[in-house]
Amino acid sequence: MKNITALLLVLFSNFTMAQWLTVSGPVKRIVTYAHTETILVEVSDEDVGAGTCSNKKTFAISSTMSEEGRARMYAMLLSAQATGREVLVSYLDDGGCEAWFGAHDVYRRITVLR
């Protein structure tokens, strides 16, 4: 039994759980494209850790999210940008990247917007 427990501890010690990270700031830029349902957002001038995602400044409202969910987030961002309010954007530090054309890990996918 001790050997099984030790083996399980060794096997699972290398796994890490993704954590939510949050960044806040005024909405600097919102970009939409005709060729994709993904909406790109910048809320800060500084680089923010993105784990495995290559872009360190831009967040994405994922094209895989429901149309209604994207519309709600887009409306919140437009309102915040128009009034100069700050938003809180939460994302996963590992994984959770939005693909862009052939690259699978470009933008940090927004998980929660407040």
N, C-alpha and C positions, 0 to 999 in steps of 0.2 A: 504493500500500500504506500509506503514511503517513497518507493521508486516511481510509482505512478504519479504521485503528487509532485515530486521533484521534476519529472518529465513535463508535466503540464505547466508548471511555473516557468520552465525554460522555454517551452514553445510559445507561451502567451506573453512573455516579457518583451518580445520584440514588437508587439502590436501596440500602436498608439491610437488614442481616440482623437478624432478631429474636434477642435474647439471653435466656438463662435468668437470672432473678433469684431470689435465695433469701432468705427471711425465716425467723427462728427464734423460738420462744417457747413458753410453755405453751399448751395448748388452752383458750381462754376460753369458747367456745360452739360447739355443734354443733346445727344445725337441719335437720330433715327435714319434708317436707310430703306430704300424701296425694295431691295433684294432680300431683306431678312426681317423677321419679327422681333429680333433682339434690339433692345434700347440701351444705349451706352450712356453712362453718367460719370461725371467727375465732381467730387465734393470737397476736395482738398488740393492744395498745391504741392503737398509733400508726398514722398513715396511712402506707401504703407505696406507692411509685410503681406505677402500674398501666398506664402507657401509654395505650391507647385505651379501657380499661375504666373505667366511671364510678364504681363502688364502690371505695373506696381501703382498706377494712378487711377485707372478706369474700372468702373464696376459695370455689370451687365444685369438688366432685367431679362431673364432668360426667355428665349423663344419657345422653350418647352413648358413654360408656365401657362396657365389658362389665359384666354383672351381677357376675361374679366379681371383676373389678378394683375396682369400687365397694365390694364387701363387704370386700375386703382393706384398702383405705384406711380405710373406716369403722371396722373392727376396730382398726387401728393408732391411730386418733384416740381411740377410746373408751378403749383401754388407756393411752395417754399422759395423757388427762384424768384417769382414775381414779388413776393413780400419781403425778401431778404432774410427769411428765417433759416436757421440751421436744421439739418436733418441728421438722424442717427442711422447709419447703414451697418447692418450686421452681415457677416459672411463667414464661411468656414475657412480655417487656416490651412487645411490640407484637403485636397480634392475640391470639389465644388467649383471647378473652372468651367467657363463657357467656351465652347469651340467657336472658332472664327475661320471660315473656309476650311482649309485642310489641317489647320493647327487645332489640337484638342484641348489645349490648356492656356488660353490667352487671357481672358478677363475673369475677374472675381465675380461669381454669381451672387446677387443680393438674395439673402435668406430672409431678412426682416428689415423693414423700413419704418422708421418712427420719426 
